[in-house]
Amino acid sequence: QVQVVESGGGLVQPGGSLRLSCAASGSISSIQTMGWYRQAPEKQRELVAWITTGGNTYYVDSVKGRFTISRDNAKNTVYLQMNSLKPEDTAVYYCYFRTTRWVDYWGQGTQVAVSS
């Protein structure tokens, strides 16, 4: 079985920083892509960033220059460093792992709240 656990969310002031972490354990294999989605209240789920095991990355325009995605392939772990946070970044953030056979594994979600 595969278990995905994420952490690092919390309440932060505008302009602050958070680092999200997500680790998969168990029999997961053949990972193609690791990434992060977020969902704000009354909004559609939005792809924030992804990274392949080879190191190719993608960021949605609204976070470019502020967020950095990274990974440790050996530990099946993906990170999201979030700097210069804005109130509009407030959402539940979900990590995922996508295999080469198009099987997805998801974290439980972690709340990020940016407010004064």
VOBA-1610 file (N, C-alpha, C; in pm, whole numbers, padded with zeros to 5 digits, always signed):
BEGIN
Gln+00083-00118+00000Gln+00000+00000+00000Gln+00088+00124+00000Val+00031+00232-00050Val+00100+00359-00057Val+00033+00458+00037Gln+00113+00528+00114Gln+00064+00634+00201Gln+00136+00764+00166Val+00060+00872+00154Val+00114+01003+00122Val+00080+01097+00235Val+00181+01158+00294Val+00163+01247+00408Val+00227+01381+00377Glu+00149+01488+00392Glu+00200+01621+00370Glu+00188+01705+00496Ser+00273+01807+00506Ser+00278+01892+00623Ser+00339+02026+00586Gly+00335+02119+00681Gly+00400+02247+00663Gly+00307+02366+00649Gly+00178+02342+00642Gly+00084+02452+00630Gly+00069+02527+00761Gly-00004+02637+00753Gly-00027+02717+00872Gly-00075+02856+00836Leu-00079+02941+00937Leu-00120+03080+00923Leu+00005+03167+00917Val+00010+03255+00818Val+00126+03340+00800Val+00080+03479+00755Gln+00158+03580+00791Gln+00130+03717+00750Gln+00162+03737+00603Pro+00094+03829+00536Pro+00134+03862+00399Pro+00282+03898+00391Gly+00348+03846+00288Gly+00492+03863+00275Gly+00575+03757+00341Gly+00512+03671+00418Gly+00584+03565+00487Gly+00611+03445+00399Ser+00667+03342+00460Ser+00708+03222+00388Ser+00662+03096+00459Leu+00639+02992+00380Leu+00611+02859+00430Leu+00678+02758+00339Arg+00711+02643+00395Arg+00767+02533+00318Arg+00681+02410+00339Leu+00618+02363+00233Leu+00537+02243+00237Leu+00621+02122+00202Ser+00591+02011+00266Ser+00662+01887+00242Ser+00562+01775+00222Cys+00593+01683+00133Cys+00504+01571+00104Cys+00588+01449+00073Ala+00562+01340+00145Ala+00640+01218+00129Ala+00549+01099+00107Ala+00585+01016+00012Ala+00513+00892-00015Ala+00593+00774+00038Ser+00524+00682+00101Ser+00586+00560+00151Ser+00508+00439+00103Gly+00573+00326+00102Gly+00510+00204+00056Gly+00568+00158-00076Ser+00484+00097-00156Ser+00530+00030-00277Ser+00520+00116-00403Ile+00508+00246-00388Ile+00500+00333-00505Ile+00627+00321-00587Ser+00611+00321-00718Ser+00725+00307-00808Ser+00695+00375-00940Ser+00799+00390-01020Ser+00787+00446-01155Ser+00719+00582-01156Ile+00761+00671-01069Ile+00704+00805-01062Ile+00752+00887-01181Gln+00658+00952-01246Gln+00690+01043-01356Gln+00695+01187-01309Thr+00593+01227-01232Thr+00576+01367-01195Thr+00531+01378-01050Met+00582+01480-00982Met+00537+01516-00848Met+00493+01661-00853Gly+00388+01694-00781Gly+00341+01831-00789Gly+00243+01870-00682Trp+00190+01991-00698Trp+00100+02051-00602Trp-00018+02116-00672Tyr-00137+02089-00622Tyr-00258+02162-00654Tyr-00302+02241-00532Arg-00388+02338-00554Arg-00450+02408-00443Arg-00596+02434-00475Gln-00676+02446-00371Gln-00816+02476-00387Gln-00859+02576-00281Ala-00898+02693-00327Ala-00949+02797-00239Ala-01100+02784-00228Pro-01159+02837-00120Pro-01305+02829-00106Pro-01377+02885-00227Glu-01474+02812-00275Glu-01559+02852-00388Glu-01481+02869-00518Lys-01362+02811-00527Lys-01282+02818-00648Lys-01254+02677-00700Gln-01223+02670-00829Gln-01184+02543-00888Gln-01043+02504-00843Arg-01018+02374-00843Arg-00884+02327-00813Arg-00787+02378-00918Glu-00670+02425-00874Glu-00573+02488-00961Glu-00439+02418-00949Leu-00380+02384-01062Leu-00244+02331-01062Leu-00146+02443-01032Val-00063+02424-00930Val+00033+02525-00888Val+00169+02501-00950Ala+00220+02380-00939Ala+00353+02349-00989Ala+00370+02199-00999Trp+00460+02156-01090Trp+00501+02017-01093Trp+00647+02007-01130Ile+00704+01892-01099Ile+00842+01863-01132Ile+00852+01716-01170Thr+00927+01688-01275Thr+00951+01550-01315Thr+01073+01496-01242Thr+01087+01364-01244Thr+01204+01305-01182Thr+01332+01350-01252Gly+01321+01391-01378Gly+01435+01443-01450Gly+01466+01589-01423Gly+01376+01659-01354Gly+01403+01796-01314Gly+01331+01904-01392Asn+01251+01868-01492Asn+01172+01969-01560Asn+01064+02022-01467Thr+01036+02151-01475Thr+00940+02214-01384Thr+00838+02297-01459Tyr+00727+02319-01391Tyr+00620+02406-01439Tyr+00565+02484-01320Tyr+00533+02612-01344Tyr+00466+02695-01245Tyr+00352+02771-01310Val+00242+02782-01239Val+00137+02870-01285Val+00187+03014-01274Asp+00143+03099-01366Asp+00198+03234-01376Asp+00190+03311-01244Ser+00085+03291-01168Ser+00063+03371-01049Ser+00165+03345-00938Val+00241+03236-00946Val+00338+03206-00841Val+00481+03212-00891Lys+00503+03238-01018Lys+00638+03243-01072Lys+00720+03351-01001Gly+00841+03316-00963Gly+00928+03407-00892Gly+00908+03407-00743Arg+00803+03344-00695Arg+00775+03340-00551Arg+00783+03198-00494Phe+00738+03100-00571Phe+00736+02961-00526Phe+00846+02882-00597Thr+00901+02784-00528Thr+00999+02694-00585Thr+00965+02551-00548Ile+00954+02466-00649Ile+00928+02324-00626Ile+01060+02248-00636Ser+01077+02150-00550Ser+01196+02066-00553Ser+01158+01925-00510Arg+01251+01833-00529Arg+01219+01695-00497Arg+01343+01617-00458Asp+01322+01510-00385Asp+01424+01412-00353Asp+01372+01279-00405Asn+01421+01238-00520Asn+01371+01117-00583Asn+01391+00993-00496Ala+01506+00985-00430Ala+01536+00868-00349Ala+01441+00853-00232Lys+01391+00964-00181Lys+01301+00962-00066Lys+01155+00977-00104Asn+01126+00982-00234Asn+00988+01002-00282Asn+00923+01121-00210Thr+00993+01231-00210Thr+00949+01350-00139Thr+00951+01471-00232Val+00848+01553-00222Val+00839+01676-00298Val+00815+01792-00202Tyr+00873+01907-00233Tyr+00864+02025-00148Tyr+00809+02142-00228Leu+00749+02235-00158Leu+00708+02361-00218Leu+00747+02474-00124Gln+00849+02549-00163Gln+00891+02667-00088Gln+00811+02786-00137Met+00738+02850-00047Met+00650+02960-00082Met+00698+03086-00012Asn+00741+03184-00090Asn+00787+03312-00039Asn+00694+03424-00084Ser+00705+03537-00018Ser+00625+03655-00052Ser+00478+03620-00065Leu+00427+03550+00033Leu+00290+03501+00027Leu+00189+03616+00027Lys+00083+03594-00048Lys-00025+03691-00063Lys-00155+03631-00012Pro-00251+03715+00026Pro-00380+03661+00070Pro-00445+03568-00033Glu-00425+03595-00161Glu-00484+03511-00264Glu-00420+03373-00274Asp-00311+03350-00201Asp-00253+03217-00193Asp-00324+03128-00092Thr-00415+03184-00016Thr-00489+03106+00084Thr-00567+02995+00016Ala-00544+02872+00060Ala-00608+02756+00000Ala-00566+02632+00077Val-00632+02522+00046Val-00583+02391+00087Val-00493+02339-00024Tyr-00373+02301+00011Tyr-00274+02255-00085Tyr-00265+02103-00080Tyr-00271+02040-00198Tyr-00266+01895-00211Tyr-00147+01856-00296Cys-00066+01767-00245Cys+00044+01713-00325Cys-00003+01588-00397Tyr+00067+01555-00505Tyr+00035+01432-00577Tyr+00161+01372-00638Phe+00155+01242-00660Phe+00257+01168-00732Phe+00189+01097-00848Arg+00243+01113-00967Arg+00187+01050-01086Arg+00287+00951-01142Thr+00244+00828-01163Thr+00331+00724-01215Thr+00329+00723-01366Thr+00424+00651-01424Thr+00429+00639-01569Thr+00311+00560-01624Arg+00239+00490-01540Arg+00117+00420-01580Arg-00010+00500-01547Trp+00007+00628-01522Trp-00105+00721-01501Trp-00187+00689-01377Val-00124+00634-01277Val-00187+00616-01147Val-00144+00731-01056Asp-00241+00795-00994Asp-00214+00911-00909Asp-00233+00877-00762Tyr-00144+00931-00680Tyr-00154+00921-00535Tyr-00155+01062-00478Trp-00243+01086-00380Trp-00268+01220-00328Trp-00245+01229-00179Gly-00196+01344-00137Gly-00188+01376+00004Gly-00323+01417+00058Gln-00330+01431+00189Gln-00457+01460+00255Gln-00494+01608+00253Gly-00402+01693+00214Gly-00425+01836+00210Gly-00372+01905+00334Thr-00317+02024+00314Thr-00271+02105+00425Thr-00315+02249+00402Gln-00367+02312+00507Gln-00424+02446+00496Gln-00315+02552+00502Val-00318+02641+00405Val-00233+02760+00405Val-00324+02882+00413Ala-00305+02963+00515Ala-00384+03084+00533Ala-00290+03203+00542Val-00312+03301+00456Val-00229+03422+00452Val-00319+03539+00489Ser-00296+03593+00606Ser-00385+03697+00658Ser-00313+03778+00763Ser-00352+03905+00774Ser-00300+03991+00878Ser-00384+03985+01004
//
